[in-house]
Amino acid sequence: MLHYVAKRLLFTIPVLIGISLLLFFMLRMLPGDPAQVLAGQMATPEEIQTIRQQLGLDRPIHIQYASFLGRLARLDLGLSARTQNPVIQEIWARLPNTILLAMTAISLACLFGIPAGILSAVRPYSWIDYIVTIAALFGISMPVFWLGLMLVVVFSVILKWLPAGGTGGWQHVILPSITLASFVVAFIARMTRATMLEALSQDYTTTARSKGLTEKTIIIKHALRNALIPIITVVGLQFGLLLGGAVLTETVFAWPGLGRLIVDSILARDYSMIQGTILIFGLLYTLVNLAVDLIYAFVDPRIRYD
């Protein structure tokens, strides 16, 4: 197991290098001059050229990338052109907020999505199944930004129960986490239903019923346990997407996370901040996939990593 974990962690190095390579050159293809954005519309050509030299944008692009890799090897992501603060410091200040929001959203999605999928599979084509199916379709189809705005209007403006945005107490997490979980809970419910229907039609469930086991034991101990592998895969993938895909939710609720940080950095053409943030997203996604692979062994003892 330790050998497997070490090998997977070692493989993250070429993955991050590949991400940095694509990201570095794609950013340089964006329209607009970062030096012009920072200097302002009234800046003189001399002032713009000075900023370009300070940012190292006057050097050949391959020299810029080599310099970036050298700093990355020292865990130095550079300075933000927008705030002049170290990129790692800016990311570290906002990363806990993004992790808190993603973990709350994925917890809500699992808490409601898995039981809903199980009930839908146990009672196929019943009124419960139809309600779960309609609700899942509603959750998948609903635009995140629209749902967030409607929640703000209802619970913040009209009822005045919850804050409309920002951070603070636990009340500030409720609306953005519900908004972020709306799509994920629907996806998990549909996947749980599909895998549970397949598991309940297998021979081992028929054998369990012939032995006189209760329906609850058959569903929980036999069907659900065998259906957990694809469900865990979906949960892991969705959690990784939540860590890097909460841009709209964080923007709507003014949540100071990495999603909002990367939007502000793109608007300011802050190359160092964009590169650092997306690299952190890539690292987190890789670690989440590794954790999912390790959970497989605990759920299904037949899976071994030796």
Sequence and secondary structure as in RCSB ss.txt:
>XXXX:A:sequence
MLHYVAKRLLFTIPVLIGISLLLFFMLRMLPGDPAQVLAGQMATPEEIQTIRQQLGLDRPIHIQYASFLGRLARL
DLGLSARTQNPVIQEIWARLPNTILLAMTAISLACLFGIPAGILSAVRPYSWIDYIVTIAALFGISMPVFWLGLM
LVVVFSVILKWLPAGGTGGWQHVILPSITLASFVVAFIARMTRATMLEALSQDYTTTARSKGLTEKTIIIKHALR
NALIPIITVVGLQFGLLLGGAVLTETVFAWPGLGRLIVDSILARDYSMIQGTILIFGLLYTLVNLAVDLIYAFVD
PRIRYD
>XXXX:A:secstr
 HHHHHHHHHHHHHHHHHHHHHHHHHHHTSSS HHHHHH TT  HHHHHHHHHHHTTTS HHHHHHHHHHHHHTT
   B TTT SBHHHHHHHHHHHHHHHHHHHHHHHHHHHHHHHHHHHHSTTSHHHHHHHHHHHHHHHS HHHHHHH
HIIIIIIIS  S SSS SSTHHHHHHHHHHHHHHHHHHHHHHHHHHHHHHTSHHHHHHHHTT  HHHIIIIIIIH
HHHHHHHHHHHHHHHHHHH  HHHHHHTT  SHHHHHHHHHHTT HHHHHHHHHHHHHHHHHHHHHHHHHHHHH 
TT    
